[in-house]
Amino acid sequence: MVELVKAGKSYAPDVSALCDISCRINRGEMFFLTGMSGAGKTTLLRLLCRMETLSSGYIEVGGQDLARLSRSELQGLRRRIGFAYQDFKLLPDRTVAENIALAMEVVYKRPAVIRNRIQDLLVRLRLEHKRDQTAGGLSRGEQQRVAIARAVANSPEIILADEPTGNLDAESTKLVMDIFRQLQRGGTTIIIATHDTALFANGNCRVMELRYGHAIALHEARPDEASAPPPDLDGPAREYHA
């Protein structure tokens, strides 16, 4: 589903944000990126949907080489990805319901489907009483839950979540992770950048630890058939030749 081979990102004049990152993330896997601030977690997430472009190496998502996608192909790929931003990127003058609806409107979901999905997510995230409030009037924790609802609204093939629980208490964190795990069981690939080690403390997910743009460790998941992801259907890993 997602493959990185010697992926690197640098900025002028001589800032190396990521260096030689290689890994393969399977369909239906929940995969964590961890590390201190500035380690490269957000940059890596942005590379995976080509909000940033590679300086070196190779990234393939869903069988497509990101560097070779046309504008229309890139738009099509992004419709299959849900991105939960660390800074939310909500429209402050729109209501909670309108912000969540945007993700579904761009893929032409029927109005009845949109209404039902919004209601389901608001109930699950305990935001139903905020449905008609503008996003700008919410607390940061509420804004974060709305941003997550928008990211998952289309049940995308891939979810990229940047510090999705950074402003949440333990109860809200559990609500969010329950939604992520339900989507994972359905085959969604979920990649989470986080400082919160409690999210992966059970050892059932792989964790890549980044430091100053380098992958210093890849912790493998403990065998657990009950939480194993669906089999990978994307075929063998490719080799990259510089």
Secondary structure as the mmCIF struct_conf table of DSSP 4:
data_model
#
loop_
_struct_conf.conf_type_id
_struct_conf.id
_struct_conf.beg_label_comp_id
_struct_conf.beg_label_asym_id
_struct_conf.beg_label_seq_id
_struct_conf.end_label_comp_id
_struct_conf.end_label_asym_id
_struct_conf.end_label_seq_id
STRN STRN1 VAL A 2 TYR A 11
TURN_TY1_P TURN_TY1_P1 ALA A 12 ASP A 14
STRN STRN2 VAL A 15 ILE A 25
TURN_TY1_P TURN_TY1_P2 ARG A 27 GLY A 28
STRN STRN3 MET A 30 THR A 34
BEND BEND1 MET A 36 MET A 36
TURN_TY1_P TURN_TY1_P3 SER A 37 GLY A 38
BEND BEND2 ALA A 39 GLY A 40
HELX_RH_AL_P HELX_RH_AL_P1 LYS A 41 LEU A 48
TURN_TY1_P TURN_TY1_P4 CYS A 49 ARG A 50
BEND BEND3 MET A 51 GLU A 52
BEND BEND4 SER A 55 SER A 55
STRN STRN4 SER A 56 VAL A 61
TURN_TY1_P TURN_TY1_P5 GLY A 62 GLY A 63
STRN STRN5 GLN A 64 ASP A 65
HELX_RH_3T_P HELX_RH_3T_P1 LEU A 66 ARG A 68
HELX_RH_AL_P HELX_RH_AL_P2 ARG A 71 ARG A 78
TURN_TY1_P TURN_TY1_P6 ARG A 79 ARG A 80
STRN STRN6 ILE A 81 ALA A 84
TURN_TY1_P TURN_TY1_P7 GLN A 86 ASP A 87
TURN_TY1_P TURN_TY1_P8 PRO A 92 ASP A 93
BEND BEND5 ARG A 94 ARG A 94
STRN STRN7 THR A 95 THR A 95
HELX_RH_AL_P HELX_RH_AL_P3 VAL A 96 GLU A 105
TURN_TY1_P TURN_TY1_P9 VAL A 106 TYR A 108
HELX_RH_AL_P HELX_RH_AL_P4 PRO A 111 ARG A 124
TURN_TY1_P TURN_TY1_P10 LEU A 125 ARG A 126
HELX_RH_3T_P HELX_RH_3T_P2 GLU A 128 LYS A 130
TURN_TY1_P TURN_TY1_P11 ARG A 131 ASP A 132
BEND BEND6 GLN A 133 GLN A 133
STRN STRN8 THR A 134 THR A 134
HELX_RH_3T_P HELX_RH_3T_P3 ALA A 135 GLY A 137
BEND BEND7 LEU A 138 LEU A 138
HELX_RH_AL_P HELX_RH_AL_P5 ARG A 140 VAL A 152
TURN_TY1_P TURN_TY1_P12 ALA A 153 ASN A 154
BEND BEND8 GLU A 157 GLU A 157
STRN STRN9 ILE A 158 ASP A 162
BEND BEND9 GLU A 163 GLU A 163
TURN_TY1_P TURN_TY1_P13 PRO A 164 ASN A 167
HELX_RH_AL_P HELX_RH_AL_P6 ALA A 170 ARG A 185
TURN_TY1_P TURN_TY1_P14 GLY A 186 GLY A 187
STRN STRN10 THR A 189 ALA A 193
BEND BEND10 HIS A 195 HIS A 195
HELX_RH_3T_P HELX_RH_3T_P4 THR A 197 PHE A 200
TURN_TY1_P TURN_TY1_P15 ALA A 201 ASN A 202
BEND BEND11 GLY A 203 GLY A 203
BEND BEND12 CYS A 205 CYS A 205
STRN STRN11 ARG A 206 ARG A 211
TURN_TY1_P TURN_TY1_P16 TYR A 212 GLY A 213
STRN STRN12 HIS A 214 HIS A 219
HELX_LH_PP_P HELX_LH_PP_P1 GLU A 220 PRO A 223
HELX_RH_3T_P HELX_RH_3T_P5 GLU A 225 SER A 227
HELX_LH_PP_P HELX_LH_PP_P2 ALA A 228 ASP A 232
BEND BEND13 ASP A 234 ASP A 234
BEND BEND14 PRO A 236 PRO A 236
HELX_LH_PP_P HELX_LH_PP_P3 ALA A 237 GLU A 239
#
